[in-house]
Amino acid sequence: MDGRLVQNKQMAMKKGDLFDKCFGFNKAQELMDLGLYPYFRVIESAQDPVVSLNGRKMIMVGSNNYLGLTNDPRVKEAAIKAIEKYGTGCAGSRFLNGTLEIHVELEEKLARFMRKEAAIVFSTGFQVNLGVISALIGKSDTVIIDKMDHASIIDGCRLSYGDIKKYRHNDMNDLERVLKNCDGRGGKLIVVDGVFSMEGDIVDLPGVLNLAREYNARLMVDDAHGIGVLGETGRGTCEYFGLEDDVDLIMGTYSKSLASIGGFVAGEAKVINYIKHFARSLIFSASPPPASVAAVSAALDIIDREPERIRRLQQITAKMLRAFKGLGFEVGPSRTPIIPIIVKDNEIAFRMAMMLQEEGVFANVAVSPAVPNGKALIRTSYMATHTDEHLDTVLAAFKKVGAALGLI
C-alpha cells in the first residue's frame, strides 16, 4: 500500500482528525453503486437543446442557457476575435493591470441595458454577491434576505460584519415583522432573488419595494434567472413589474441568458464607484477574461435585435407548465422557464433523473439543502431554441417515468 495512504488511514484513526468527515462521507458512493448518482455527468457537446452524453444524444432540459446563445456563431466569433486581440487572460485584477477597454465598454453597455447610471463587472456571479453585500454592510448595518435566496447571497451576508435577518419565502407579512424588529442603528439592505432558482417562482417585488420604502431600507435584486427571461425586452424582473427606476441595485450573471461566465451589478454611479473600491471579490480576483467579456457584449446585442427569442421562451414556458399540470405533476408556483417537478422524496428524485436519462432526457435533481427537506424535485429549464418536437419528446418521457414511479 502507498505510504501516503497508510499515513492517511493512521491519522484518520486518531481522534479529532480534520479529514474524518472526508473519510466518512459515503453518500455519493452509495448512490453511484445503486446507479442513481445524478451529478457531475460529463457532457461532450455544446449546451444546445440536444447534447451528447456518453456518446448518446439527449434532449437537454437541465441548462440555464435560456435564450440559446452559448453556441451562437456570432457570440463565438466575438469571443475568438477578443482572444486574437487581447489573449486568453488579463494576468491581474481589475484594480491594477486587469482593466481592458472592452471591460469598460461592457460596463457602459450593461448600464444602458439595465437602465441604470453605472455598472461594474465581476469574474463570476457568485463573486458579485460576495463583494457587493460585504462591501455595503458594516457592523451597525442589517441585511435582510428571503429564506430561499441563492447561496451566494447567504455567503455574502456571512462575509459582512452586519446583522443578518431572514424572512419566510415571499411572505410580505413576515418581511414586515423583520423590518419592524431591526434596531435602527445603521442602514438596512433587503436582498432578494428576482426569480428563485430552484422552483422558478417570481419575487413579490412590488410588496418588497413598498416595505423597503416604508422602513427606509435599500433594495438589491439578484436577477440571475430573470434577465433575458422576464420583461417585454428581457431586462428582467424589474422590467416585468415596471419598477426599474425604483430598485436600487440590480445584479445579474452571464452564465444564463448572456452566454458566458461572470456577473455584474448596476445602480447609481456613486454606489457603483464605492463598490468598485471596497468589494474584495473584485479587488483580489483576476479580471474577467477577454473572451467572456466579448461574448456577453455580443449576446446583449442579439437580445436587443431579436426580441422574438424572449417571446418564444415565454411560449415554451406556457406550453410546458400547462402540459405538466395536465399530466398531473406538481409544479409549484413557477411562472418561468424553470419548471420543477416536485416529487418530495430524495430517492424518488434520484431514481427519476436516471430513468429520464434512459429515456433520452437530461434533467437536474435538487434535494436538501438546495430545497427544503421533503421538497425534493426534478428541476427542468428550457431554451428558446427548443423545438416543439423536443418538448413533446420530453413530455412523453416524463409521462412514462412519472407513471412508472406512481407520481401520476
C-alpha beads as a LAMMPS data file, in Angstrom:
LAMMPS data file: protein, C-alpha beads

408 atoms
407 bonds

1 atom types
1 bond types

-500.0 500.0 xlo xhi
-500.0 500.0 ylo yhi
-500.0 500.0 zlo zhi

Masses

1 110.0

Atoms # bond

1 1 1 0.000 0.000 0.000
2 1 1 1.210 3.509 -0.818
3 1 1 2.917 5.147 2.172
4 1 1 0.704 8.224 1.986
5 1 1 -2.449 6.077 2.100
6 1 1 -1.143 4.293 5.193
7 1 1 -0.397 7.640 6.811
8 1 1 -3.889 8.920 5.966
9 1 1 -5.517 5.843 7.500
10 1 1 -3.419 6.114 10.639
11 1 1 -4.314 9.791 11.009
12 1 1 -7.990 9.026 10.421
13 1 1 -7.907 6.599 13.369
14 1 1 -6.789 9.381 15.692
15 1 1 -9.487 11.366 17.415
16 1 1 -10.114 14.842 16.059
17 1 1 -8.516 14.457 12.620
18 1 1 -9.765 17.193 10.293
19 1 1 -10.256 14.689 7.466
20 1 1 -12.576 12.390 9.485
21 1 1 -15.555 13.925 7.726
22 1 1 -13.984 13.220 4.330
23 1 1 -13.195 9.568 5.013
24 1 1 -16.657 9.101 6.492
25 1 1 -18.540 10.620 3.568
26 1 1 -20.172 7.678 1.762
27 1 1 -23.480 9.007 0.421
28 1 1 -22.214 9.842 -3.057
29 1 1 -20.570 6.434 -3.457
30 1 1 -23.720 4.682 -2.249
31 1 1 -25.732 6.443 -4.947
32 1 1 -23.090 5.551 -7.542
33 1 1 -23.233 1.893 -6.517
34 1 1 -27.025 1.985 -6.993
35 1 1 -26.703 3.687 -10.366
36 1 1 -28.583 6.722 -9.031
37 1 1 -25.855 9.368 -8.868
38 1 1 -27.088 12.341 -10.971
39 1 1 -24.217 14.817 -10.529
40 1 1 -21.052 15.629 -12.487
41 1 1 -22.385 13.928 -15.611
42 1 1 -19.904 14.590 -18.416
43 1 1 -21.370 16.369 -21.441
44 1 1 -19.416 16.030 -24.680
45 1 1 -21.002 18.853 -26.689
46 1 1 -22.221 22.445 -26.510
47 1 1 -25.177 23.458 -24.302
48 1 1 -27.724 23.116 -27.086
49 1 1 -31.260 21.652 -26.880
50 1 1 -29.678 18.311 -27.794
51 1 1 -26.403 17.302 -26.105
52 1 1 -24.112 14.300 -26.181
53 1 1 -23.698 12.205 -23.019
54 1 1 -21.554 9.074 -23.153
55 1 1 -21.829 9.173 -26.924
56 1 1 -25.628 9.289 -26.798
57 1 1 -27.838 12.149 -27.940
58 1 1 -30.118 13.533 -25.240
59 1 1 -32.602 16.389 -25.011
60 1 1 -31.265 18.914 -22.521
61 1 1 -33.800 20.329 -20.069
62 1 1 -31.254 20.996 -17.339
63 1 1 -29.448 24.050 -18.709
64 1 1 -29.743 27.753 -17.876
65 1 1 -28.986 28.681 -21.499
66 1 1 -32.419 30.311 -21.675
67 1 1 -32.009 32.178 -24.964
68 1 1 -29.876 29.521 -26.631
69 1 1 -26.903 31.831 -27.163
70 1 1 -23.952 29.868 -25.751
71 1 1 -23.331 28.174 -29.105
72 1 1 -24.481 31.040 -31.325
73 1 1 -21.906 31.610 -34.125
74 1 1 -21.959 35.395 -33.554
75 1 1 -21.170 35.013 -29.864
76 1 1 -18.390 32.535 -30.555
77 1 1 -16.890 34.754 -33.241
78 1 1 -16.827 37.726 -30.851
79 1 1 -15.008 35.594 -28.262
80 1 1 -12.484 34.356 -30.829
81 1 1 -11.710 37.884 -32.023
82 1 1 -11.200 39.049 -28.440
83 1 1 -8.692 36.250 -27.818
84 1 1 -6.855 37.135 -31.020
85 1 1 -6.505 40.765 -29.895
86 1 1 -6.116 40.520 -26.105
87 1 1 -5.018 36.938 -25.444
88 1 1 -6.652 34.428 -23.093
89 1 1 -6.432 36.352 -19.812
90 1 1 -5.634 39.671 -18.162
91 1 1 -2.976 38.442 -15.702
92 1 1 -4.211 40.637 -12.876
93 1 1 -7.179 42.198 -11.127
94 1 1 -9.398 44.973 -12.406
95 1 1 -7.989 47.167 -9.648
96 1 1 -4.457 47.061 -11.029
97 1 1 -3.461 45.896 -14.512
98 1 1 -6.550 43.895 -15.498
99 1 1 -8.881 46.553 -16.913
100 1 1 -9.160 46.439 -20.697
101 1 1 -11.111 48.807 -22.884
102 1 1 -13.666 46.061 -23.510
103 1 1 -14.362 45.810 -19.755
104 1 1 -15.258 49.489 -19.650
105 1 1 -17.307 49.242 -22.855
106 1 1 -19.256 46.283 -21.464
107 1 1 -19.948 48.123 -18.206
108 1 1 -21.341 51.065 -20.158
109 1 1 -23.461 48.733 -22.296
110 1 1 -24.778 46.864 -19.238
111 1 1 -25.693 50.139 -17.532
112 1 1 -27.669 51.200 -20.604
113 1 1 -29.286 47.768 -20.891
114 1 1 -30.366 47.791 -17.235
115 1 1 -31.340 51.483 -17.474
116 1 1 -29.049 52.461 -14.609
117 1 1 -26.318 55.079 -14.263
118 1 1 -23.403 52.684 -13.978
119 1 1 -22.328 49.046 -13.729
120 1 1 -19.276 47.073 -12.639
121 1 1 -18.350 43.585 -13.902
122 1 1 -17.008 40.695 -11.803
123 1 1 -15.379 37.410 -12.796
124 1 1 -18.305 35.282 -11.546
125 1 1 -21.869 35.901 -10.498
126 1 1 -21.136 34.347 -7.102
127 1 1 -18.417 36.950 -6.570
128 1 1 -20.864 39.782 -7.267
129 1 1 -22.989 38.898 -4.259
130 1 1 -19.966 38.173 -2.079
131 1 1 -18.406 41.521 -2.957
132 1 1 -21.421 43.829 -3.037
133 1 1 -23.064 42.681 0.203
134 1 1 -19.866 42.522 2.230
135 1 1 -18.779 45.933 0.913
136 1 1 -22.053 47.664 1.771
137 1 1 -22.986 46.027 5.085
138 1 1 -20.942 47.278 8.018
139 1 1 -21.009 46.466 11.743
140 1 1 -24.031 48.594 12.536
141 1 1 -25.993 47.647 9.402
142 1 1 -28.590 44.955 8.749
143 1 1 -29.044 42.767 5.678
144 1 1 -32.437 41.113 5.244
145 1 1 -32.900 38.126 2.942
146 1 1 -35.557 35.697 1.780
147 1 1 -35.007 32.198 3.233
148 1 1 -34.887 30.817 -0.333
149 1 1 -32.278 33.280 -1.604
150 1 1 -29.320 31.875 -3.532
151 1 1 -26.302 30.512 -1.651
152 1 1 -24.119 33.348 -2.942
153 1 1 -26.370 35.875 -1.188
154 1 1 -26.170 33.910 2.045
155 1 1 -22.375 33.693 1.802
156 1 1 -22.121 37.414 1.011
157 1 1 -24.060 38.093 4.196
158 1 1 -21.738 35.841 6.190
159 1 1 -18.716 37.780 4.935
160 1 1 -20.219 41.071 6.087
161 1 1 -19.903 42.402 9.631
162 1 1 -23.584 43.289 9.908
163 1 1 -26.667 41.691 11.383
164 1 1 -28.339 39.077 9.173
165 1 1 -32.084 38.518 9.273
166 1 1 -34.223 36.127 7.224
167 1 1 -37.931 36.138 6.433
168 1 1 -40.231 33.372 5.216
169 1 1 -40.205 32.826 1.478
170 1 1 -42.046 35.575 -0.404
171 1 1 -44.048 36.353 2.752
172 1 1 -44.588 40.111 2.998
173 1 1 -46.119 39.913 6.470
174 1 1 -43.010 38.181 7.749
175 1 1 -40.740 40.650 5.951
176 1 1 -42.564 43.492 7.693
177 1 1 -42.142 41.728 11.040
178 1 1 -38.388 41.505 10.427
179 1 1 -38.145 45.147 9.369
180 1 1 -40.055 46.288 12.458
181 1 1 -37.606 44.410 14.656
182 1 1 -34.475 45.999 13.190
183 1 1 -32.733 48.048 15.866
184 1 1 -32.335 51.139 13.683
185 1 1 -28.653 51.699 14.485
186 1 1 -27.455 51.649 10.886
187 1 1 -28.631 51.154 7.337
188 1 1 -30.767 48.304 6.008
189 1 1 -30.426 46.350 2.761
190 1 1 -33.010 43.857 1.502
191 1 1 -31.567 41.339 -0.963
192 1 1 -33.921 39.120 -2.965
193 1 1 -33.789 36.817 -5.952
194 1 1 -35.877 38.093 -8.836
195 1 1 -36.561 34.524 -9.962
196 1 1 -35.888 31.818 -7.396
197 1 1 -33.517 29.355 -8.998
198 1 1 -34.941 26.016 -7.851
199 1 1 -38.721 26.440 -8.086
200 1 1 -38.884 29.208 -10.684
201 1 1 -41.291 31.481 -8.812
202 1 1 -41.014 35.256 -9.014
203 1 1 -40.438 37.590 -6.085
204 1 1 -43.310 39.786 -4.949
205 1 1 -41.269 42.793 -5.977
206 1 1 -43.991 45.440 -5.525
207 1 1 -44.592 44.146 -1.997
208 1 1 -40.890 44.123 -1.119
209 1 1 -40.380 47.582 -2.578
210 1 1 -43.304 49.082 -0.665
211 1 1 -41.930 47.733 2.601
212 1 1 -38.402 48.859 1.754
213 1 1 -39.671 52.402 1.277
214 1 1 -41.820 52.331 4.401
215 1 1 -38.943 51.146 6.594
216 1 1 -36.159 53.147 4.932
217 1 1 -34.304 50.151 3.502
218 1 1 -32.379 49.875 0.262
219 1 1 -33.250 47.076 -2.167
220 1 1 -30.997 44.812 -4.247
221 1 1 -32.405 42.284 -6.719
222 1 1 -30.346 39.270 -7.803
223 1 1 -31.781 38.805 -11.287
224 1 1 -29.533 35.981 -12.462
225 1 1 -32.524 33.971 -13.720
226 1 1 -34.681 36.949 -14.717
227 1 1 -32.502 38.777 -17.243
228 1 1 -33.245 37.541 -20.747
229 1 1 -36.348 35.800 -19.430
230 1 1 -38.781 38.331 -17.958
231 1 1 -39.998 41.664 -19.233
232 1 1 -41.034 42.840 -22.660
233 1 1 -37.417 43.276 -23.769
234 1 1 -35.760 40.720 -21.470
235 1 1 -34.431 43.186 -18.940
236 1 1 -35.695 41.046 -16.112
237 1 1 -37.870 41.122 -13.033
238 1 1 -37.734 44.880 -12.547
239 1 1 -38.936 45.485 -16.114
240 1 1 -41.592 42.779 -15.669
241 1 1 -43.094 44.789 -12.799
242 1 1 -42.276 48.217 -14.270
243 1 1 -40.033 49.051 -11.303
244 1 1 -36.626 49.551 -12.915
245 1 1 -36.305 53.115 -11.610
246 1 1 -37.239 52.122 -8.058
247 1 1 -34.867 49.226 -7.318
248 1 1 -31.512 50.461 -6.010
249 1 1 -29.216 47.691 -7.254
250 1 1 -29.730 45.029 -9.912
251 1 1 -27.307 42.123 -10.045
252 1 1 -27.021 39.731 -12.965
253 1 1 -24.898 36.857 -14.231
254 1 1 -23.634 35.883 -17.673
255 1 1 -23.944 32.120 -17.205
256 1 1 -27.643 32.057 -18.007
257 1 1 -29.026 34.171 -20.856
258 1 1 -25.768 36.029 -21.551
259 1 1 -23.816 33.040 -22.840
260 1 1 -20.631 33.157 -20.785
261 1 1 -19.401 33.297 -17.186
262 1 1 -19.165 36.312 -14.891
263 1 1 -21.522 38.836 -13.375
264 1 1 -22.292 42.489 -12.777
265 1 1 -24.158 44.903 -10.574
266 1 1 -25.850 48.090 -11.815
267 1 1 -27.104 51.126 -9.913
268 1 1 -26.330 54.750 -9.104
269 1 1 -22.877 55.853 -10.218
270 1 1 -21.663 56.811 -6.723
271 1 1 -22.811 53.499 -5.251
272 1 1 -21.116 51.510 -8.010
273 1 1 -17.955 53.576 -7.517
274 1 1 -17.970 52.709 -3.795
275 1 1 -18.425 49.009 -4.557
276 1 1 -15.580 49.208 -7.084
277 1 1 -13.222 50.337 -4.316
278 1 1 -14.423 48.102 -1.451
279 1 1 -15.592 44.772 -2.932
280 1 1 -12.845 42.322 -2.018
281 1 1 -14.027 39.688 -4.511
282 1 1 -13.430 42.259 -7.254
283 1 1 -10.182 43.766 -5.999
284 1 1 -8.486 40.465 -5.171
285 1 1 -9.688 38.352 -8.111
286 1 1 -8.311 38.085 -11.612
287 1 1 -10.143 40.158 -14.191
288 1 1 -12.842 38.569 -16.421
289 1 1 -11.066 37.127 -19.492
290 1 1 -11.443 38.891 -22.850
291 1 1 -13.397 36.061 -24.493
292 1 1 -16.042 36.130 -21.752
293 1 1 -16.430 39.908 -21.928
294 1 1 -16.775 39.917 -25.719
295 1 1 -19.274 37.052 -25.652
296 1 1 -21.537 38.917 -23.216
297 1 1 -21.374 42.074 -25.318
298 1 1 -22.415 40.134 -28.421
299 1 1 -25.222 38.393 -26.517
300 1 1 -26.620 41.751 -25.353
301 1 1 -26.694 42.965 -28.961
302 1 1 -28.587 39.845 -30.053
303 1 1 -31.146 40.220 -27.253
304 1 1 -31.825 43.784 -28.391
305 1 1 -32.069 42.806 -32.073
306 1 1 -34.049 39.591 -31.659
307 1 1 -36.870 40.031 -29.114
308 1 1 -38.585 37.051 -30.738
309 1 1 -36.266 34.817 -28.682
310 1 1 -37.869 36.107 -25.494
311 1 1 -41.371 35.632 -26.907
312 1 1 -40.526 32.076 -27.975
313 1 1 -39.192 31.300 -24.491
314 1 1 -42.388 32.617 -22.945
315 1 1 -44.460 30.451 -25.314
316 1 1 -42.438 27.375 -24.354
317 1 1 -42.857 28.181 -20.661
318 1 1 -46.638 28.409 -21.022
319 1 1 -46.811 25.176 -23.006
320 1 1 -44.708 23.139 -20.574
321 1 1 -46.423 24.468 -17.442
322 1 1 -49.828 23.643 -18.938
323 1 1 -48.692 20.196 -20.103
324 1 1 -47.053 19.129 -16.822
325 1 1 -50.109 20.226 -14.863
326 1 1 -52.305 18.363 -17.326
327 1 1 -50.317 15.182 -16.750
328 1 1 -50.883 15.546 -13.018
329 1 1 -47.416 16.620 -11.871
330 1 1 -46.950 19.101 -9.032
331 1 1 -45.025 22.109 -10.376
332 1 1 -45.425 24.654 -7.596
333 1 1 -45.838 28.394 -8.253
334 1 1 -43.411 28.666 -11.206
335 1 1 -44.161 31.191 -13.956
336 1 1 -40.776 30.992 -15.635
337 1 1 -38.734 28.566 -17.797
338 1 1 -37.579 26.951 -14.533
339 1 1 -40.269 24.319 -14.032
340 1 1 -39.821 21.983 -11.045
341 1 1 -41.412 18.559 -10.891
342 1 1 -41.872 18.223 -7.148
343 1 1 -41.517 14.585 -6.020
344 1 1 -40.765 15.247 -2.295
345 1 1 -38.713 12.091 -1.654
346 1 1 -34.954 12.224 -2.304
347 1 1 -34.616 8.647 -3.527
348 1 1 -37.513 9.049 -5.942
349 1 1 -35.867 12.196 -7.317
350 1 1 -32.556 10.386 -7.878
351 1 1 -34.317 7.410 -9.451
352 1 1 -36.454 9.622 -11.665
353 1 1 -33.452 11.515 -13.052
354 1 1 -31.748 8.280 -14.061
355 1 1 -34.934 6.875 -15.590
356 1 1 -35.360 10.060 -17.608
357 1 1 -31.769 9.715 -18.759
358 1 1 -32.586 6.234 -20.019
359 1 1 -35.425 7.832 -21.992
360 1 1 -33.015 10.338 -23.543
361 1 1 -33.801 13.357 -21.353
362 1 1 -31.220 15.223 -19.257
363 1 1 -32.827 16.886 -16.209
364 1 1 -31.414 18.000 -12.864
365 1 1 -32.055 16.829 -9.303
366 1 1 -32.446 19.172 -6.326
367 1 1 -32.538 17.884 -2.763
368 1 1 -31.859 19.492 0.628
369 1 1 -30.156 21.911 1.264
370 1 1 -30.868 23.298 -2.230
371 1 1 -34.566 22.875 -1.413
372 1 1 -36.355 22.368 1.928
373 1 1 -36.487 18.871 3.429
374 1 1 -39.300 16.851 1.902
375 1 1 -39.395 19.033 -1.218
376 1 1 -37.020 17.105 -3.494
377 1 1 -37.598 17.890 -7.140
378 1 1 -36.562 17.387 -10.708
379 1 1 -35.539 20.816 -11.968
380 1 1 -36.310 21.344 -15.641
381 1 1 -35.413 24.503 -17.558
382 1 1 -35.947 25.471 -21.167
383 1 1 -34.295 27.299 -24.042
384 1 1 -35.797 29.489 -26.723
385 1 1 -34.157 27.124 -29.216
386 1 1 -36.110 24.036 -28.119
387 1 1 -38.441 22.856 -30.875
388 1 1 -41.977 21.619 -30.308
389 1 1 -40.710 18.140 -31.240
390 1 1 -38.096 18.340 -28.466
391 1 1 -40.745 19.393 -25.968
392 1 1 -43.192 16.665 -26.965
393 1 1 -40.446 14.055 -26.562
394 1 1 -39.664 15.391 -23.093
395 1 1 -43.318 15.264 -22.081
396 1 1 -43.659 11.683 -23.325
397 1 1 -40.633 10.673 -21.246
398 1 1 -41.982 12.381 -18.123
399 1 1 -45.371 10.748 -18.627
400 1 1 -43.800 7.272 -18.893
401 1 1 -41.409 7.718 -15.961
402 1 1 -43.965 9.529 -13.783
403 1 1 -46.455 6.697 -14.244
404 1 1 -43.824 4.046 -13.516
405 1 1 -42.943 5.781 -10.237
406 1 1 -46.575 6.319 -9.242
407 1 1 -46.306 10.084 -9.374
408 1 1 -49.165 10.494 -11.840

Bonds

1 1 1 2
2 1 2 3
3 1 3 4
4 1 4 5
5 1 5 6
6 1 6 7
7 1 7 8
8 1 8 9
9 1 9 10
10 1 10 11
11 1 11 12
12 1 12 13
13 1 13 14
14 1 14 15
15 1 15 16
16 1 16 17
17 1 17 18
18 1 18 19
19 1 19 20
20 1 20 21
21 1 21 22
22 1 22 23
23 1 23 24
24 1 24 25
25 1 25 26
26 1 26 27
27 1 27 28
28 1 28 29
29 1 29 30
30 1 30 31
31 1 31 32
32 1 32 33
33 1 33 34
34 1 34 35
35 1 35 36
36 1 36 37
37 1 37 38
38 1 38 39
39 1 39 40
40 1 40 41
41 1 41 42
42 1 42 43
43 1 43 44
44 1 44 45
45 1 45 46
46 1 46 47
47 1 47 48
48 1 48 49
49 1 49 50
50 1 50 51
51 1 51 52
52 1 52 53
53 1 53 54
54 1 54 55
55 1 55 56
56 1 56 57
57 1 57 58
58 1 58 59
59 1 59 60
60 1 60 61
61 1 61 62
62 1 62 63
63 1 63 64
64 1 64 65
65 1 65 66
66 1 66 67
67 1 67 68
68 1 68 69
69 1 69 70
70 1 70 71
71 1 71 72
72 1 72 73
73 1 73 74
74 1 74 75
75 1 75 76
76 1 76 77
77 1 77 78
78 1 78 79
79 1 79 80
80 1 80 81
81 1 81 82
82 1 82 83
83 1 83 84
84 1 84 85
85 1 85 86
86 1 86 87
87 1 87 88
88 1 88 89
89 1 89 90
90 1 90 91
91 1 91 92
92 1 92 93
93 1 93 94
94 1 94 95
95 1 95 96
96 1 96 97
97 1 97 98
98 1 98 99
99 1 99 100
100 1 100 101
101 1 101 102
102 1 102 103
103 1 103 104
104 1 104 105
105 1 105 106
106 1 106 107
107 1 107 108
108 1 108 109
109 1 109 110
110 1 110 111
111 1 111 112
112 1 112 113
113 1 113 114
114 1 114 115
115 1 115 116
116 1 116 117
117 1 117 118
118 1 118 119
119 1 119 120
120 1 120 121
121 1 121 122
122 1 122 123
123 1 123 124
124 1 124 125
125 1 125 126
126 1 126 127
127 1 127 128
128 1 128 129
129 1 129 130
130 1 130 131
131 1 131 132
132 1 132 133
133 1 133 134
134 1 134 135
135 1 135 136
136 1 136 137
137 1 137 138
138 1 138 139
139 1 139 140
140 1 140 141
141 1 141 142
142 1 142 143
143 1 143 144
144 1 144 145
145 1 145 146
146 1 146 147
147 1 147 148
148 1 148 149
149 1 149 150
150 1 150 151
151 1 151 152
152 1 152 153
153 1 153 154
154 1 154 155
155 1 155 156
156 1 156 157
157 1 157 158
158 1 158 159
159 1 159 160
160 1 160 161
161 1 161 162
162 1 162 163
163 1 163 164
164 1 164 165
165 1 165 166
166 1 166 167
167 1 167 168
168 1 168 169
169 1 169 170
170 1 170 171
171 1 171 172
172 1 172 173
173 1 173 174
174 1 174 175
175 1 175 176
176 1 176 177
177 1 177 178
178 1 178 179
179 1 179 180
180 1 180 181
181 1 181 182
182 1 182 183
183 1 183 184
184 1 184 185
185 1 185 186
186 1 186 187
187 1 187 188
188 1 188 189
189 1 189 190
190 1 190 191
191 1 191 192
192 1 192 193
193 1 193 194
194 1 194 195
195 1 195 196
196 1 196 197
197 1 197 198
198 1 198 199
199 1 199 200
200 1 200 201
201 1 201 202
202 1 202 203
203 1 203 204
204 1 204 205
205 1 205 206
206 1 206 207
207 1 207 208
208 1 208 209
209 1 209 210
210 1 210 211
211 1 211 212
212 1 212 213
213 1 213 214
214 1 214 215
215 1 215 216
216 1 216 217
217 1 217 218
218 1 218 219
219 1 219 220
220 1 220 221
221 1 221 222
222 1 222 223
223 1 223 224
224 1 224 225
225 1 225 226
226 1 226 227
227 1 227 228
228 1 228 229
229 1 229 230
230 1 230 231
231 1 231 232
232 1 232 233
233 1 233 234
234 1 234 235
235 1 235 236
236 1 236 237
237 1 237 238
238 1 238 239
239 1 239 240
240 1 240 241
241 1 241 242
242 1 242 243
243 1 243 244
244 1 244 245
245 1 245 246
246 1 246 247
247 1 247 248
248 1 248 249
249 1 249 250
250 1 250 251
251 1 251 252
252 1 252 253
253 1 253 254
254 1 254 255
255 1 255 256
256 1 256 257
257 1 257 258
258 1 258 259
259 1 259 260
260 1 260 261
261 1 261 262
262 1 262 263
263 1 263 264
264 1 264 265
265 1 265 266
266 1 266 267
267 1 267 268
268 1 268 269
269 1 269 270
270 1 270 271
271 1 271 272
272 1 272 273
273 1 273 274
274 1 274 275
275 1 275 276
276 1 276 277
277 1 277 278
278 1 278 279
279 1 279 280
280 1 280 281
281 1 281 282
282 1 282 283
283 1 283 284
284 1 284 285
285 1 285 286
286 1 286 287
287 1 287 288
288 1 288 289
289 1 289 290
290 1 290 291
291 1 291 292
292 1 292 293
293 1 293 294
294 1 294 295
295 1 295 296
296 1 296 297
297 1 297 298
298 1 298 299
299 1 299 300
300 1 300 301
301 1 301 302
302 1 302 303
303 1 303 304
304 1 304 305
305 1 305 306
306 1 306 307
307 1 307 308
308 1 308 309
309 1 309 310
310 1 310 311
311 1 311 312
312 1 312 313
313 1 313 314
314 1 314 315
315 1 315 316
316 1 316 317
317 1 317 318
318 1 318 319
319 1 319 320
320 1 320 321
321 1 321 322
322 1 322 323
323 1 323 324
324 1 324 325
325 1 325 326
326 1 326 327
327 1 327 328
328 1 328 329
329 1 329 330
330 1 330 331
331 1 331 332
332 1 332 333
333 1 333 334
334 1 334 335
335 1 335 336
336 1 336 337
337 1 337 338
338 1 338 339
339 1 339 340
340 1 340 341
341 1 341 342
342 1 342 343
343 1 343 344
344 1 344 345
345 1 345 346
346 1 346 347
347 1 347 348
348 1 348 349
349 1 349 350
350 1 350 351
351 1 351 352
352 1 352 353
353 1 353 354
354 1 354 355
355 1 355 356
356 1 356 357
357 1 357 358
358 1 358 359
359 1 359 360
360 1 360 361
361 1 361 362
362 1 362 363
363 1 363 364
364 1 364 365
365 1 365 366
366 1 366 367
367 1 367 368
368 1 368 369
369 1 369 370
370 1 370 371
371 1 371 372
372 1 372 373
373 1 373 374
374 1 374 375
375 1 375 376
376 1 376 377
377 1 377 378
378 1 378 379
379 1 379 380
380 1 380 381
381 1 381 382
382 1 382 383
383 1 383 384
384 1 384 385
385 1 385 386
386 1 386 387
387 1 387 388
388 1 388 389
389 1 389 390
390 1 390 391
391 1 391 392
392 1 392 393
393 1 393 394
394 1 394 395
395 1 395 396
396 1 396 397
397 1 397 398
398 1 398 399
399 1 399 400
400 1 400 401
401 1 401 402
402 1 402 403
403 1 403 404
404 1 404 405
405 1 405 406
406 1 406 407
407 1 407 408
